[in-house]
Amino acid sequence: MSASNSDSAEISKFTQMAEQWWDIEGLCKPLHIINPLRLEFITAQHTLPGQKVIDIGCGGGILTETLAKKGAQVTGIDKSNSLIKVAKKHAEENQFSIKYYHTDAESYAKNHSQSFDVVCCMELLEHVPNPNSLIKACSDLAKPGASIFFSTINRNPHAYLLAILGAEYFLKLLPRGTHDYKKFIRPSELASAARQANLILQKFQGIHYNPLTQHYALGKDIRINYLAAFKKRA
């Protein structure tokens, strides 16, 4: 997010969660629970040891640290300085060699074009004014042949019912106002923007939540939360 592709209200929203970021029973509990699923999806598409990986919108470093645990050389960037401080502190306490920067994808890509074997951009596209600009920046950061991963939320009545009314109001899995339905992204829209950014679709996969068992799992249904894997054209 450059100055023209950032939302101060969105940044503030997540900055307020900074102190609870690593509390697995706190406001970020859903992120901790789905993180193994995100890692499973990524490692199924790309081997991580020794690879240069960037985690865009890394927050306090939940996914970033698991990528490092897999042997990747990881960089994390985020527009919230408070979250970057949280991420740095947690990495130091757990002896992870991760490079963290308070910046955005567009700005970072200007001096780090084609630098990464893997680019991860999870739960961020639906929080920026111009997701297409962010997708292009992810492509710019990737080496030819690199893997690029996104996760976001589909835009349809089913997603509104479960991702907003269900998750934020009834089940209270997330704070109210975490998401804006108008910013949700259909898979076809993501695929189209990715094609324009020189990316080739590899796979879509859904993340499902069972409120009765409180269990998350990967599956074929992409009507609500979904992951996407792309390759940059060589």
N, C-alpha and C positions, 0 to 999 in steps of 0.2 A: 504494500500500500504506500504510494507516494502521497504527497500533500493533497493531490486531487483524487486519491482513491483510498481515503481513510475516513472513518466516522468516529469522532471523538466520543460520542455517546457509547458506541460499541466498545471502544478501548477502555473507557471508564467502567463499563459493566463488568468486564473481566478483571480489570485491575482490582476492583473491590473484592474479588475472590482470592486474591494473592495469598493472604495469610492462611487460607484453608486448602491451598492447592494440593498439598501432599497429605491431607487428612482423608484417608480412604473411606471414612464415614461422613465426610462433610459435603459441601456443595458440589465438589468435583467427583463424587462417588461414581456417577455414570461413566466418566472418562477413564477412571481406574479399572472399571469392570470391562469396558469394551476394548481397552488397550491390547490385551492378548489377541483379540480377534483382528485388530488392525495389523498387528505384527504378523499374525498367521497369514493374512492376505498378502502382505508385502513379501514375506520370505517364500511364499509359494510361487511368486513371479520373478524374484531376483535374489541371488545369493549375496549376503551382506559382508562377510569377513573381508577386510582390506579395502572395501569400497568407500568412495567419498560420497557422503550423504548429507543433504540439507533438509532440515525440518522447518518449514515455513509456518509462522504462527504457532511457534512451539509452546507458548504459554510458560508454565513453570517447569517443563521438561519431562513430562510423563512418557510420551513416546520417544523423545530424544534419548533418554537414558536406556531404554530397552533396545534401541538401535545400536547404541554403544556397547551394550552387553553382548550383542551378536558379533562384535568385532569390527564394526564399521567405524570409519573416521568421520565423526559427526559434527556438523555446524547447526546451531539453532538460532533463528531470528524471530523477533516479535516486536510489535509496535508499543507494547506496554513495558516501560522501563522497570516498573515494580515487579512484573513477572520475570523479566530477565534476571533481576537481582535474586529472586527466589530460586530460579533455575541454577544460577551460578553457585549459590550457597549450597544447594542440595547436591550438586555435582561434586563440589569440593569435599563435602562431608562424606560422600560415598566413593571418593577417589576415582571419579570419571574424568577423562581428558576430553572435554567437550568445549568447543569454541562457541560462545554465546555473544550475540550482538543485538543491540537495540536499534533495529532498522526494519525496513520493509523489503518485499521481494523486488519491486521495480528498481529501487535505489541500489540494492545489493547487486542486482544483475548487471548494472552498468559497468562494474569493475570485476565481475566474476562470471562473465559469459562463458558458457560451455565448460564449466568447472566440475560438474558433479555427475556421478554414475547413477545416483538415485535422488529424486526430488519428491519430498512428501509435503502435502498441503492438506491437512485434515481439519474438518469443521471450521473452515475459514471462508470459503467462497460465499457462503450465505450471510457473511457479516461485513462485506465490503460493498461500496457503491457500484463498482465496476468489476464484476468477476472475470470478464473477458480479459481485462488488463492484467489481472493476477495470473490467469492461465497462460497468457503470453510470456509473462516474466518467468514462470516456472519452466516453460520451454526454453527460454533464453539461458537459464542457469544450467540446463541439462546438456551433457555431451551428446553428440550424435549416437544413437543406439541406446541411450540411457532410458531407465524406467521412471515414469512419473506417476504418482499416486495421489488421488483425491478422495475425500469422503465428504458427503453433504446430504441434504434432505430433499426428496422429491416434492414437487408442487402439484397437489391434487387434493380433493376433499378428504380422502382417506388419511393423508398425511396431516392435514389440518386437524382432523378429529383426534388422531393419536399422538402426533408429535407436539402439538400445542395444547389443545384442550385436555388430552389425557396426561401427557408427561408433566405439564406445567401447572395445571389447575386441579386435576383430580388425584393423580398419583403423587404429585409434588416431587417428581424425580429431579426437576430443574427449577430454578427461581422463575417466577412469572416475568415475562418480558424477555426471556433469553433469546427467543427467536421471533422473527417477523415473517409471517407466511408469504408476503409478497416477494421476499428475497430467496425463497426456496427455488431450487433449480431442477428442472426436468432432465432426465438422462439424455434425451435428444438434444437439449440445449447445450449441455456440457460436451457432448460428442461433437456437435457442430463447431463450438468455439475451439475445441481441441484440434480439430482438423485444420482450422484456419491458422492455428499456432504450430503447424507442422508435426502434429502428434497422431499416432495411429492407435486406435482403440484395441485393447487386448481382452478386457473383461470387465463386466459389471457384476457386483455381488451385493446382496442385501444383508443388513444387520437387523435381526429380529429380537423383540423383547416380549417375554411371556409374563404378564403381570401377576399371574397366579403363582408361578414358581420363582418369579424374579430372576429369570435366566435369560441371558443373551446368547445368540448363536448366529453364525453365518448361514445364509440360505439363498435361494433363487429369487425370492420375492423382493423386488426393488421399489415397491410402492412408497416406502417411507425412507428410512435411513439406508444409504447405499455407498459402496466403495467403487472406485473406478481405477483401472490400471491402463496406462498408455505407454507406448514406446515413441521416442523421438526418431524421426526419419534419419537414417544414416547419410 
